[in-house]
Amino acid sequence: MKYQIVRNTKYDYTGQSYASLYPNLHKYPATMLPQIGVDVLKEFNAEKGRLLDPYCGSGSSFASGLEYGLTEMYGFDINPLAVLISKSRFTKIDLNKLKQAYRDFRSNLFEFLKDEDNIETLSRPYITNIEYWFSKDVINALTIIKYFIDEIKNTNIKNFFLIPFSETVRECSYTRNNEFKLFRMKQDDLLNFNPDAVSFYLKKWNDIFSLYSNFYFPKLKDDLKVDIQYSNFQTRDEYFDIVLTSPPYGDSRTTVAYGQFSALSNEWLGIDYARKIDGMLMGGIKSTQNISNGIIGDYISQIDKIDKKRAQDVSAFYNDLENSIVKTANSVRKGGKSIYIVGNRTVKNVQLPTDQFIAEKFEKNNFRHLITYKRALSNKAMPSRNSPTNEAGKTVNTMLFEYIVVCEKI
């Protein structure tokens, strides 16, 4: 069965960026445009009840829900950095307390820096191959900054201070910042790279405070509840009215490497399994048997003829996606809407119809498919090309379009 797809240029948002509606406080890969969520919620007259995002990432769906007028939203993710970003964006913090905390932090930091020997009193964190990724000066600066952040007692304020810290970790490391995966700068670039991590952090803090105070704080009303959990989503029977989400397009290892993108930040934040996160995400545990039934079965069979291992990888991802859809579908009330924004990735020159798979699995779980809109993918930070054959020089476009799959609980 082919589920209806309609090319809808309204959802292209040509010339718009993520920041056109809600600027993000921290970089994060493959974020959904909040404009999509706002407009699709309006178009389908979604009930203003409880919203669920089972893979919330940095919180784009909550920005959409907030703009639409929702006051109760729930999100789940197993990347600690993603949860930190989401919580910081949608937690209301007294601005005067934030500014006072910054003044105290800055004063204590500068007092500490007056004596170069003070650094010897602090223990360095364990970071995998730390000297490969950071200069000695940056390691010392980050250690001192983190020490004074850890001195902050209020959890919400501390989380806010950790956002510019994570950005400083990434921007002052030897990583190539235009990559999602962990790649080190070329040797020639290293010679001219000598960042002042303390100055960078203080400037980044003020930039983020400006965004938070101007764009977020005025919208974070006292009756707003945004509950973000560091975990996989588990069924809550008929609890939610709306599902709005943009799930991963494939396993993290071969599509968008969320774990690699976050690895250095997560290690500096104290997450000891930071290098294992990609394996914990959908498709991270390998499958020994291919999916042979349903819409996706024939496509996996085509991949299997070319590369059996990749076919198993793809099967593992779709098995995990189906299990997640079952839990999500059971958690939605009758008449509730499910809105999934997805891309159809290409593996071994076989384009996988993830949009059709999602519609099929929701219909199997007491939903009816309303429509799938096809939009041009011109404003999402994603790798533009990949090498499906792993042969040098042979690349193809990864994705040119995105699909908005809308279903309703019956």
N, C-alpha and C positions, 0 to 999 in steps of 0.2 A: 504494500500500500504506500502511495506517495502522499505525504501531508502537504497541504497547500502552502506555497511560498509566493509572496507578493513583494516585488521590488518597490521599496518605499523611500524615495529620495528625501522625504521630510526628516528621516532619521540619520541622514548623512552628516549634518552639522558642519558643512563645508566652511572652513575658515575659523571654526571654533576649536578651542582646546579645553582640556580638563579645567583649567583655571578660569574659563569664561564664566563658570557658575560658582564653583567652590575650589579655591586653591588648596592643593595638598600641603600638609606641613612637612612631609618627608617624601623623598622619591620612593616609588614602588613600581615594579614592572607590571605591564599589561592591565592597568587599571581601567575599569569601566567608566565611560563618560556619565556623570550624574544626570546630564540633560536627557539621556535615554530613559532613565528610570522615571524622571518627573513626567515626561510626555506620555509614556506608555501607561503610567498609573492614571493619568487624566483621561486618556483616550478610552480606556476600558472601565472607567468609573470605579476603580478599586475601592473597596470599603475602607474607611479610615479606622482600621483596627490594629491588630498586632502584625508586625512585619518580621519575617525570618530571612536571614541570609546564612545558609549553612556553610559557606566558604567565603567569609566576609573580607579577607585581605585587609587593605588599608581603609575600608569603610565607605566606598563609593555609594553603595545602596542606602546607607544611612543619610548621606547628603541628599540623595533623591527623596527619601522618605521625609526628611526634615522640611525640604522645600515644598513637598506635597501637603504637609500639614499633619503628618503622623506624630504621635507622641509616645508610642511604645514599640521598640524595635529590639531584636535579638540577633546576635551574630556569633559565629563559631569559627575558629581557625586554629591550626596546630603549629603555625609559625609564630614564635614569641614576638618577633619584631612587628609582624602584621598586627597582632593584638595590641601591642604598645602604641602603635600609630593610631589605630581606631579609637582606643580608649582616650588618648590624649586629645583627639579632635572633638570628641562628643561628650567630654566631661566638663561641667561648668566649674570654673575656678575663679575665686575672687581676684580681680585684676590687681588690686592694691596689695594683696598678699603675695601675688606672683612677683610684682615689682620689688617688694621689700625682700623677698627671698633672693632675688637676683642681686640686689645691693649687698646683702650679707655675703652671698656666695662670692661675688667679685672682690669684696674687701678681704675676705679670708684667703682667697686664692692669691691675691697680690702680696699679702703679708707673708704667706708661705714661700712665695717665689723670691723674696728678698735674700734668703739664705740658700745658696745652691746645695748645701749639704742636707737640707731637709728631705730631698728626694730619697736619700738613703734610708730613711725611716719607714718608707712605704714598700709593701711587697708588690711585686709585679704580677699581673694576672697571667694565667696560662693561655696563650694564644698559639695555635698551630703555626709553626715556622714563623714566629713573630718577626724575626730580623729579616726575613725574606720579604715581608709585606710592609714593614715600617722602619723608618730611620730611628736611631737611638734618641734623638731629640723629640721626635713625635711620640715614641713609646713613653718617655718621661712625662711629656705634657699630658697625654691621655690618662696616664696613671694618676696624676695629680688632680685633673678635672674630675675623674670618676670618684676619687676619694672624697672630694667635697660634695659631689652629688649624693653620695651614699650617706653623708651626714644630715641630709634633709629628712626630717621626721614625717612630714605629711606625704602620703603615698601619691596622691594626685599631682601635687607640685613636683615631687621627685620624678614622676613619669614625664611631666612636661619638660623638665631639664634633660631627660635622657634622649628626647627627640633630636635636639641639635647635637648632642653628644654622638649619637649614631651617625648623623650626617658628617660630623667631623672625622669620625673613624674612617668612613668611606672616602671622603674627599682628600684626606691627608695621608692615605695609604698609597702604596705603589700600584694599586689596581688601575686598569684602564677603565675609567668611569663611564665610557660609552658602551660598555659590555654588561650583560646580565650575569654572565659566568665569570669566575675568578681567573683573570688573566693579568699578568704582571706587565708593567710598562716596558717598552724597549729600553735597552741600555742607554742609548743617546738621550732619551727623555728623562731618565733618572738623574743625569748629571745636572740638569737645570731645574730639578724639583726639590725645593727646600721650604715646605710650608711652615708657617707659624701657627701651630695647632691651637694655642690659647687665643690668639687674636681671631682666628677663624671661628672658634667656638663662640666667643662673645658676640661677634657680628651675626652669626647664624641664630643665636638665641634671640637677639633683638628683631631680626627679620621674622622669625617664627612668631614671636610675641605680637608683632604688628599684624600678621595675618590672622592670628587667633582672636585678637581683641577687635579687629575690624570686621571680619567675616563670620566668625563662629560664635563668639560670646553673645552678640545681640540676638542670635537665634536660639540659644540654649535656654529655653524657658524653664521655670521651676517644675512644671508638670511633665517635663520630658524624661523618659526612661530609655536609655540605650544600654542594654545588658550584653556585654561582650565576654565570651568565655574562651579560655585557652583549652580547647578540646575538640574532638570530632562531634558532630551533631548526632544526638540520639532522639528517637521518636518521642514526641509529646502529643498524645492522641487528640486530634481535632482541636488544636490550641490556637493556630495561626490563621489569619485572614488573607495574608499576602506572602508570597515568596518572591523575592527580587534578588537575583544573584547572577554572577558571571563566573561559572566554574572554570577550573583549568581546562585548557584545550587538549591536553594530553599529559602523559607522565612528565614530571618536572625535569627528569634527567635529559630528555630529548626535545622538550618544547621550551617553556619559560622556566629557567632554573631558579625558582624562588629561594630555595635553600642556599644555593651558591651566592645569589645576590645578597642574602642576609647573613652569610656565614661570619664574616669578620665582626659585624655589629653584634650579632647574637653572642659570639664568644666574649667580646668586651662587656656585654651585659651579664655575663656569668652563666650562660647556657652551655653546659658541658657536652651536650649532644648536638651542637650547632651544625657539625659537618655531616650529620645523619638525617637531617630534616627532609631532603629530597626523597630519600628512601621511605619516609613515613607518609608522604603525600599520596594522592590517588595514583595507582599504577606502580607504586614503589616496590611492592612485593610481587615478584615474578609469578606468572601463571604457567602451569605445566600443560594446560589443555586449552586449545583455541575455542572461542565462541563460534558455534556453527549454525545457530538459529537466529531468526529475527532479521531485521533490516541490515544489521552490521555484519552478519555471518558471511555473506558472499564477498564483501570487501576484504575481510580478514583472510579468507581463502585465497584471494588474489595475492595478498602480501606473502602468505605462507609459501606460495610457489616460488617466490623470489628469495625470501629470507625467513626461515622458520623461527629464528630467535626474535626477530622484530614482530612477527605475528603474535607471538606469546606476550611480548611487551604490550602490544596494542590490546590484546584480549584482557590483560590484567587491568588496564585502565578502564575499559568499558564494564568489566565486572564490578569494579569499585564504584563507578558512576551509577550503575543500576542499583546497587545496594543502597547508595546514598539517596537516590530518587525514591525508592520504596519507603525509607524512613521519613523523607520529606513529605511525600504524598499522604502518608497516614497521619501526618501532623496538621494537615490543613482542614479547615471546616468546610462543610457543604456550601457551595457557591463561592468559595475562595479562589483567588487567582494565583497561578504560578507563572512567573516571567523569568526565563533563562536567556541570557545573552551569551552566545557561543560563537566560536569559529570552527570551520571545518578544515582541519589540518591535513596535510598531504604526507603520506609515508610510502616510500618506494614508488613514487609516482602514482599512488592510489589515493584519491581524495576521499576522506572518510566523512559520511553524512551524519555528523554528531547532532545536528538539528533534528533530523528525522528520527534518530535513535532516542533523543529526549522526548519527542512527541509520542513515539511508540510506547515508551516505558511509562509515561504518565497516563496514557489511555489504558494501559494494562492495570493501572492502579486507581481506577474510578475517577479519572478525569476525562474531559473531551478537549480535543485540540481546537482552538479558536482560529488561530492564524499564525503564520511565521512570516515576519518581515525580513527582507534582505537589505542591508545597508552597506554603503561603501566604507571600508576600513581605512580611513585616511588620517586619523588623529589619535591612534593608540600606540604607545611606546612598545614596539615588538621588534624582534629580528625581522628584517624585510626579506631576507633570502636565506635558504639553507641548502644543504647538500644531501638529498635523499639517498643517493647512491654511495656517499662517502668517497667519491672519486674527485681528485683535485681538479678544480676549475669547473665542475659540473654543478651548477646551482639552479634553483627555481624559486619563484615567488612563494613565500610561505602562505600568506593569506591576503586576499584582496577584499573580502567581504566578511561581514559578521551577520549573525542571524538572531532575531528576537523571537523566541518561541513562547507563545502565550497559550495557556491551558486553563481550564476551569473545573473545579471539583463538582461532581454530579452525585 
